[in-house]
Amino acid sequence: MGIVEKIKEIEEEMARTQKNKATEYHLGLLKAKLAKYRAQLLEPATKSGGAGTGFDVQKSGDARVALIGFPSVGKSTLLSKCTHTQSESAAYEFTTLTAIPGVLEYQGARIQLLDLPGIVEGASQGRGRGRQVVSTAKTADLILVMLDATKSDEQRRLLEIELDAVGIRLNKQRPDVVFKRKTTGGITLNTTVKLTKTDEKTIRTILAGYKLHNCDVMIREDITTDEFIDVLIGTRKYIPCLYVYNKVDAISLEQLDKLAHQDHTVVISCEMGLNLNYLIERIWAELGLVKVYTKKRGVHPDLDDPVCMRKGATIEDVCNHIHRSLSANFRYALVWGKSSKFSPHAQKVGLNHLLQDEDVVSIFTK
């Protein structure tokens, strides 16, 4: 029996099993098995064999945004409207057959927008090159799920299932669980909160299922069985996501209002160019980038070419971004802006100083 058949069999058994206190333990075991088989499915079956054609697009710019959706929802049109890249778009499905990158320039930042081919149901199991599409999405800093406003909500649910199956968790935080392997001493399990969605017996069984008999586990959050399995596998990606409903010019105002008030949702019309500026603003906000301006001694800061960093970036990150030898020869830095204690005057800081948006930095070396 192949892996796909085994996955299907476990899914059918889970669908048949009633969810209650008595079956919780059995369901936990099935979930652990299912996660293991799905991980095997994503790994290449053999080392040998000819090289396949992948979607390896070199990461460039300050951040990467992936466009994911079913065929003919307007991904290529959006890429053409927001960037200077022309992605072929037509009225038939599967117009785009490979990943097409474009660059979105906003507030001095260069954001790579990646138009991925349309995915079909069963993509996580390899249908329609779907595995390559969703694996490329794992490298993104933000995922835009493109949806057709004229179709049902089922499309959104199906896309979430496909992304979940390959280990992409949308708009979720990594569970606050510390897991550490050791050579001897058995399993040490500690919790700082009361577990209401799973229990210690289920957790110990899942650890045994993964042949983990010596480890330390510290749980600081009321997690589910699925979240604990995610921590054990360790390859899950937690990526922010925006649901973009296209073709809103073809629906009623009531439907438009309902869609617009959902969480993490933006409504647009690519054909008529409606709300595209707001979408770009939301992309910027979700990415959480910080602009830092550099300044040479005795010269005004360069406000045209900012260094774009992630929120929580330090002076050391800026040094490494400019040149890797800077942090080795670093003496001190002067910072003007929100992160300076003496704003509007400069503060003398070290490598660990946290920067904020629109700070001006002057670095001094040995």
Secondary structure, 3 states (H helix, E strand, C coil): CCHHHHHHHHHHHHHHCCCCCCCHHHHHHHHHHHHHHHHHHHCCCCCCCCCCCCCCCCCCCCEEEEEEECCCCCHHHHHHHHCCCCCCCCCCCCCCCCCEEEEEEECCEEEEEEECCCCCCCHHHCHHHHHHHHHHHCCCCEEEEEEECCCCCHHHHHHHHHHHHCCEEECCCCCCEEEEECCCCCEEEEECCCCCCCCHHHHHHHHHHCCCCCEEEEECCCCCHHHHHHHHHCCCEEECEEEEEECHHHCCHHHHHHHHCCCCEEECECCCCECHHHHHHHHHHHHCEEEEEECCCCCCCCCCCCEEEECCCEHHHHHHHHCCCCCCCEEEEEEECCCCCCCCCCEEECCCCECCCCEEEEEEEC
